[in-house]
Each structure stands twice: as C-alpha cells, then as structure tokens.
C-alpha cells in the first residue's frame, strides 16, 4: 500500500479498505518530505468509518493522530502504537 494512486474522482468514505489505502499512501508520500513528527492524521468529525480508518493507519509506530474536541475546541495529539504480542 505504498505511494499514491490516482484519487482524482475522490474516495468513497464508506469503503474502509480504500480509505486505509488512501490515507496510508498519503502518509507515505508526506513522509518523503516531512519528518514523522510533523505529520498528523486528523480523526475529528466526519463519518465513523473515516475516523476508524485514520486511527488505524496512525497505529503504526511513530505516527501521530490528532482530535479536536467538539466541546472546548482543544486539540489533543496522540502517539498510540498497537503491537500484537504472540506469547
């Protein structure tokens, strides 16, 4: 899932695999220019599927996501990594 495909026609925001592919591709392209600490995946608002896709892509080690509170408009930045331990 590396590199950007042509998304000239947009992305179906209810197609989780396509969203993950698009977000991961965009992240990869941005990471060629910017350090990981300068790239944030915003999971605020939108469809639930887009939020889940953005959060899932951000779980790779070193990736960050942000959420803007709808209550007080405060921005929270998270660095969450998921690792599957197979004991």
N, C-alpha and C positions, 0 to 999 in steps of 0.2 A: 504494500500500500504506500509506496513512496512516490514522490513527485506529484505534480498537479495534472489532472485530466482536464479536459475542456468542459467547464461547467457554464458555458455561455447561456444555456437555457435555464440555468438555476438548478436547485436541488430540491427534491421532494422532502419536505420537513417531516414527513411521517414514515420515511424509509430509513430506519436506524442504520443498516449496513452502509448505505450510500452516504449518510451523514458522517458516520465514523470515518469512512474513506476520505471524504472531502475535508473534514477537519484535520485529520492526520496528515493529509497531503499538504494542506495549507501550513500546518505547523512545520513540516519538513522543509518546505520552501523558505519560510521565515527563518528557520534555524541556520540556513546557509548564509544569512545576512546578519542576524542578531544573536546575541548570547541567550541561552535558555531563560535566564533570569529577567530578560526584557520582553518575553513573550507571555501573554496571559490569555487563557481561554475563558471568555465571559459566559457564565451559565445563568445569568439573570434573565428572568422572564421567558417569553416565547412558549412554544409547545413543550410539553413534558419530555417528548422524545428527543428534541434538540438539546434540552438540558442534560438528559441522561447521556446522550452521545458525547457532548462536550466534556462532561465529568469523566466518562470512561476513557476518553483519549488522554485526559490530563493525568490519569493514574500512572502513566509511565514515569519511571524515576527521573527526577529533575524538572518535571513540568509543573506549571502553576495554573491554578484557576482562580477566578475572582467572582464574587457575588455582591451585588449592590442591594442592600436591604430596602425593601419596599416600605418599611416603617419609618426609619430615620435617615435613609439615603447614605448610610455609612458603607464604605467599601471594605470588604473582607477578602484577603488573599490567602489561599490555602496551598500548601505543599503536601499532598497526600500521595503516598505510594502504596500500591497493593502488591503484595508478594504472596504467592501460594506456596506454603510450606508443605512438603510432602514427606511426612515422617513415616 
